[in-house]
Amino acid sequence: MKISFVRPNLGDWRSPDAMEPLAFAVLKGVTPPDVECELWDEKVEAVPAVLHTDLVALTVETYTARRAYALADRFRAQGLKVVAGGYHPTFLPQEALAHFDAVVCGDAETLWPQVVRDAAAGRLEPVYRQPAGGEMRGLRYDRELFVGKRYGRVTPVQFSRGCRFACDFCSIHAFYGRSLSHRPIDEVVAEACSLRSRYLFVVDDNLFVNSEALHGLLAGLRGCGLRWGCQISLDVAADEKLLRGMAESGCVAALIGFESLDGANLVQMRKKWNTRHPYREAIARFHAHGIMIYGSFIFGYDQDDGDVFARTVDFALENQLFLVNFSALTPTPASALYARMEKEQRLLYERWWLDGQYGYGDAVYRPRLLTPDQLTEGCRWARSQFYCYANIARRVLWPAGGCGSLGHRAISLGANLTSRRTLDRKLGRALG
């Protein structure tokens, strides 16, 4: 038997910042050894028009759903069996089943051996469901699938699943609920130290699962000679010992979800806890330990008016954030935000992720104090200001205090140029 894993992109083009898709490494690790496996990752290569295989397995995100459905339809027309997994089909299994023979809901590694057996026997079930949570001990990330593919220098690793918070706009809570789990620290450290790359990104939605677990991970990574980044909640800035441990173990960059400069917006998005940590002070603490900040901001909550874009760009520049993500608020399936927008009849599309009129980065709902076009154009203006060549040069030549080593500058320059190229390629482009 042969299985072809496929990761669709937003469209049929390559992504310069692509990282290895760990979901397929996990599935490869639990696939019977007598089954041949291959990976086609549209972020780094074209997917063949015809696959010579027995089963095709696609991971589907909301932004890639339209493209994934087109690929699935193509493969089914060739007589192949096609399975979907990931956040989007977990939330909308019936939508996915219009294009797939089977859908795996939830984390798939426990169910995958059964899916493979059923496919080999010709009796795939329409839906396989794995409850949230569960043991992460003994997970094996088989990276053989990635050999020879042109991924970036940064290698992903995973420590935990789930998040302690339930933000209005986020799908993580809908997927995992209150379940929090993490891999044994010794297994993560052994894997990280065995990788060929010295540059890692911890892909957890929030690395700060709990203080004890994070302290243990940082102690294990100390002395491994790694340089790593992560996504982590702002509250870690209040713990000086954790910040010091992050720096001593090699952390050089952290993605922080600031989301808004307006307290009322933070309350509306169920992120009031961010208001307990003054942004400027928290950023300064990270910088003092040599940790650069990638700031994430969302435009379009109910207090945002026409001035929010300039105010936020000024804040990002003044506080020497090395990267930013300025996003138009985008309701995704199963999030509390989507349910609220649907109830208030503010959505512009029935299903924006499938609508050919939607372009990446466009507003998909009616904001309260802005028009949809103002939201779309304001986000694009903010990105263009932050990522103009003059501001990139300033960030690299005059970085934040504690972040001025040659290594920091090289990471900053490469990341800024890649972000600029990626945004130029994606913005306004129809999905699929």
C-alpha positions in Angstrom: 0.0 0.0 0.0 1.1 3.5 -0.7 0.0 6.8 1.0 0.5 10.3 -0.5 0.4 13.1 2.1 -0.5 16.5 0.6 -0.3 19.9 2.1 -2.1 22.5 -0.1 -1.1 26.1 -0.2 -3.4 29.1 -0.5 -2.9 28.7 -4.2 -0.5 27.0 -6.6 2.6 28.9 -5.7 5.7 28.4 -3.5 6.2 30.0 -0.1 9.7 31.2 0.9 9.0 30.9 4.6 7.6 27.3 4.6 8.4 25.1 7.5 8.1 21.3 7.7 4.4 20.2 8.3 4.7 18.3 11.6 1.2 16.8 11.3 2.5 14.5 8.6 5.7 13.6 10.5 3.4 12.4 13.4 1.2 10.4 11.0 4.3 8.9 9.3 5.5 7.9 12.8 2.4 5.7 13.4 2.0 4.4 9.9 2.7 0.6 9.6 6.3 0.2 8.4 5.3 -1.9 5.4 3.3 1.1 4.0 5.1 3.3 1.5 4.7 7.0 2.2 5.4 10.2 0.2 4.8 13.9 0.8 3.8 16.6 -1.7 3.9 20.0 -0.1 2.5 22.7 -2.3 4.3 25.3 -0.2 7.7 24.2 -1.6 6.8 22.2 -4.8 4.1 21.6 -7.3 1.7 18.7 -6.7 1.6 16.3 -9.6 -1.6 16.3 -11.7 -1.7 12.5 -11.3 -0.7 10.6 -8.2 0.2 6.9 -8.4 -0.9 5.9 -4.9 -3.7 4.1 -2.9 -4.7 6.8 -0.5 -4.3 10.6 -0.4 -4.3 12.4 2.9 -4.6 16.2 3.0 -4.3 18.6 5.9 -6.9 21.4 5.5 -6.8 24.9 7.1 -9.6 27.4 6.6 -7.4 29.5 4.3 -6.5 26.5 2.2 -9.9 24.8 2.1 -10.8 26.0 -1.4 -7.5 24.7 -2.8 -7.7 21.5 -0.8 -11.2 20.8 -2.1 -10.1 21.3 -5.7 -7.2 18.9 -5.2 -9.4 16.4 -3.6 -11.9 16.5 -6.4 -9.1 16.0 -8.9 -7.8 12.9 -7.1 -11.2 11.4 -6.6 -11.8 11.8 -10.3 -8.8 9.6 -10.8 -10.4 6.9 -8.7 -8.3 7.5 -5.6 -9.6 7.5 -2.0 -9.0 10.8 -0.2 -9.0 11.7 3.5 -9.0 15.1 5.2 -7.7 16.2 8.6 -7.0 19.4 10.4 -8.8 22.2 12.1 -11.2 23.1 9.2 -12.7 19.7 8.5 -12.9 19.0 12.2 -15.2 22.1 12.5 -17.0 21.5 9.2 -17.0 17.8 8.5 -20.1 17.8 6.3 -18.7 20.5 4.1 -15.5 18.5 3.7 -17.3 15.3 3.0 -18.6 16.8 -0.3 -15.0 16.5 -1.5 -13.5 13.7 0.6 -14.2 10.0 1.3 -13.4 10.4 4.9 -12.7 13.1 7.5 -10.6 12.7 10.7 -11.8 15.1 13.4 -9.3 16.1 16.1 -5.7 15.1 16.5 -5.2 12.2 14.2 -2.3 10.1 15.4 -4.5 7.8 17.6 -7.0 7.2 14.8 -4.5 7.0 11.9 -3.6 3.3 12.1 -7.3 2.4 12.0 -7.8 4.7 9.0 -5.0 3.0 7.2 -6.4 -0.4 7.9 -9.9 0.6 6.8 -8.5 2.1 3.6 -6.5 -1.0 2.8 -9.7 -3.1 3.3 -11.8 -0.8 1.2 -14.2 0.2 4.0 -13.3 3.8 5.0 -15.8 5.3 7.4 -17.1 8.8 6.6 -16.0 10.4 10.0 -13.4 9.4 12.5 -13.5 11.4 15.8 -10.7 11.8 18.4 -11.7 13.6 21.6 -9.5 16.6 22.6 -6.6 15.9 24.9 -4.9 12.7 25.5 -1.4 11.4 26.1 1.5 13.0 24.1 4.1 10.6 25.6 6.0 8.6 23.0 5.0 10.7 19.9 7.5 10.1 17.2 8.0 12.7 14.5 9.3 10.8 11.5 10.9 13.5 9.4 12.1 11.2 6.6 9.3 12.7 4.5 11.0 16.1 4.5 14.4 14.9 3.2 15.4 16.7 -0.1 12.6 19.3 0.2 13.5 23.0 0.2 12.3 24.2 3.5 13.7 27.2 5.3 16.5 27.0 7.9 14.0 27.1 10.8 12.9 23.7 12.0 9.6 23.3 13.9 9.2 21.3 17.1 6.2 20.8 19.3 6.0 20.8 23.1 2.3 21.2 24.0 -1.3 21.4 22.7 -4.1 23.8 23.7 -4.1 27.2 25.3 -5.0 28.4 28.8 -7.2 31.2 27.3 -10.3 31.3 25.1 -10.1 34.4 23.0 -13.1 35.4 21.0 -11.4 35.2 17.6 -9.4 32.0 18.1 -10.3 28.5 17.0 -7.8 26.8 19.4 -10.3 26.7 22.2 -13.0 25.3 19.9 -10.6 22.5 18.9 -9.1 21.6 22.3 -11.6 23.0 24.8 -10.0 23.2 28.2 -7.7 20.3 27.5 -4.0 21.1 28.0 -1.3 18.5 27.4 2.4 18.5 26.8 5.1 16.0 25.7 7.6 14.7 28.3 10.4 17.3 28.6 13.2 14.7 28.1 11.6 13.6 24.8 11.4 17.2 23.5 14.9 18.0 24.5 16.3 14.8 22.9 14.5 15.5 19.7 15.6 19.2 19.6 19.2 18.3 20.2 19.2 15.6 17.5 18.0 17.9 14.7 20.4 19.0 12.1 19.2 22.6 12.3 20.3 24.8 15.2 17.4 27.2 14.5 14.0 26.0 15.9 10.5 27.3 16.2 8.3 25.9 18.9 4.9 25.7 17.2 2.7 25.6 20.3 -0.1 28.1 20.2 1.0 29.2 23.6 4.3 27.9 25.0 3.3 29.1 28.5 1.2 26.0 29.3 2.2 26.2 32.9 5.1 27.6 34.8 6.5 24.3 36.1 6.5 22.7 32.7 8.1 25.7 31.0 10.8 26.0 33.6 11.6 22.3 33.0 11.8 22.7 29.3 14.0 25.7 29.5 16.4 23.9 31.9 16.6 21.0 29.5 17.3 23.2 26.5 20.0 25.2 28.2 23.4 24.3 26.9 22.2 22.7 23.7 23.5 25.5 21.5 20.1 26.2 20.0 18.6 29.4 18.8 14.8 29.3 18.9 11.6 31.2 18.7 8.0 30.6 19.9 4.5 31.9 20.4 3.8 32.9 24.0 1.3 34.9 26.0 2.2 38.3 27.3 1.9 37.3 30.9 5.3 35.5 30.8 6.8 39.0 30.9 5.8 39.3 34.6 8.1 36.3 35.5 11.7 37.4 35.5 13.0 33.9 36.2 11.1 32.5 33.1 12.4 35.4 30.9 15.9 34.7 32.0 15.5 31.0 31.4 14.2 31.6 27.9 17.2 33.8 27.1 19.7 31.3 28.6 18.3 28.4 26.7 18.6 30.2 23.4 15.3 32.0 22.8 15.9 34.9 20.4 12.4 35.8 19.3 8.8 35.5 20.6 5.5 36.1 18.9 3.2 38.0 21.2 -0.5 38.6 20.6 -1.0 42.2 21.6 -4.1 42.3 19.3 -5.2 45.9 20.2 -4.0 49.0 22.0 -7.6 49.7 23.2 -8.7 48.2 26.5 -12.4 47.9 25.5 -11.4 45.9 22.4 -9.4 43.6 24.6 -12.4 43.0 26.8 -14.6 42.3 23.8 -12.2 39.8 22.4 -12.0 38.1 25.9 -8.4 39.1 26.3 -8.8 41.5 29.2 -5.8 39.8 31.0 -3.5 41.6 28.5 -4.5 44.9 30.2 -2.7 43.7 33.4 0.7 43.9 31.6 1.6 47.4 30.3 2.8 46.8 26.8 5.8 49.1 26.8 7.2 47.7 30.0 6.6 44.1 29.0 8.4 44.7 25.6 11.3 46.3 27.4 11.7 43.2 29.7 11.9 40.9 26.7 14.4 43.2 24.9 16.6 43.4 28.1 17.0 39.7 27.8 17.9 39.8 24.1 14.5 38.4 22.9 13.1 40.2 19.9 9.3 40.6 19.7 7.1 39.7 16.8 3.9 41.6 17.5 0.5 40.4 16.4 -2.3 43.0 16.0 -5.9 42.7 14.8 -7.8 45.6 13.3 -11.6 45.8 13.2 -13.0 45.3 16.7 -15.8 47.7 17.7 -13.7 50.5 19.1 -11.4 50.8 16.0 -11.8 53.9 13.9 -9.9 55.4 11.1 -7.0 56.5 13.3 -6.2 53.0 14.6 -3.9 52.0 11.8 -1.4 54.9 12.2 -1.5 54.7 16.0 -0.6 51.0 15.9 2.1 51.4 13.3 3.6 54.2 15.5 3.5 52.0 18.5 5.2 49.1 16.7 8.0 51.3 15.4 8.5 53.2 18.6 8.8 50.0 20.6 11.2 48.4 18.1 9.2 45.3 17.3 11.3 43.4 14.8 8.2 41.9 13.0 4.5 42.5 13.0 1.4 40.9 11.8 -1.4 43.4 11.0 -4.6 41.5 10.3 -8.1 42.4 9.5 -10.3 40.7 12.0 -11.5 37.5 10.3 -14.1 35.3 11.8 -13.2 31.6 11.4 -15.6 28.6 11.7 -16.3 27.4 15.3 -14.9 30.6 16.9 -17.1 32.6 19.3 -16.5 35.6 17.0 -18.0 33.8 13.9 -21.1 32.8 15.9 -21.5 36.4 17.0 -21.0 37.9 13.6 -23.4 35.5 12.0 -26.0 36.2 14.7 -25.6 40.0 14.1 -25.8 39.5 10.3 -22.6 41.3 9.8 -20.8 38.7 7.6 -20.3 39.8 3.9 -19.9 36.2 2.6 -21.8 33.1 3.5 -18.5 31.2 3.6 -15.7 33.6 2.7 -13.1 30.7 2.5 -14.9 29.3 -0.5 -16.0 32.5 -2.2 -14.1 33.3 -5.4 -14.7 37.1 -4.8 -12.7 37.0 -1.5 -9.0 38.0 -1.7 -6.5 37.2 1.0 -6.5 40.0 3.6 -9.9 41.4 2.6 -12.5 42.3 5.2 -15.2 39.7 5.5 -17.7 41.5 7.7 -19.1 44.9 8.5 -17.0 46.7 11.2 -18.8 49.1 13.6 -16.8 52.3 13.0 -15.2 51.5 9.6 -16.4 50.4 6.2 -15.2 47.0 5.0 -13.0 48.8 2.4 -11.5 51.1 5.0 -10.6 48.0 7.1 -9.0 46.2 4.1 -7.1 49.3 2.9 -6.1 50.3 6.4 -4.5 47.0 7.1 -2.6 47.1 3.8 -1.4 50.6 4.5 -0.1 49.6 7.9 1.8 46.7 6.5 3.3 48.8 3.8 4.5 51.4 6.3 6.1 48.9 8.7 7.7 46.8 5.9 9.0 49.7 3.8 12.7 49.3 3.1 13.5 52.4 5.2 11.9 51.0 8.3 13.4 47.6 7.7 16.9 49.2 7.5 16.2 51.2 10.8 15.2 48.0 12.6 18.3 46.1 11.4 20.8 49.0 11.9 19.4 50.3 15.2 17.8 47.3 16.9 16.3 47.3 20.4 18.6 47.2 23.4 19.9 43.7 24.0 19.0 42.6 20.5 22.0 44.1 18.6 24.2 41.1 18.0 25.1 40.1 14.5 22.9 37.0 14.9 19.9 39.1 15.9 20.5 41.5 13.0 20.8 38.7 10.5 17.6 37.0 11.8 15.8 40.4 11.7 16.9 41.2 8.1 16.0 37.8 6.7 12.7 37.7 8.5 11.7 41.2 7.4 12.6 40.7 3.7 10.8 37.3 3.7 7.7 38.8 5.3 7.6 41.7 2.8 7.9 39.2 -0.2 5.2 36.9 1.2 2.7 39.7 1.8 3.3 41.1 -1.7 2.5 37.7 -3.1 -0.6 36.9 -1.0 -2.5 40.1 -0.4 -5.6 40.5 -2.4 -5.2 37.1 -4.2 -8.2 34.8 -4.5 -7.9 31.7 -2.4 -7.4 28.5 -4.3 
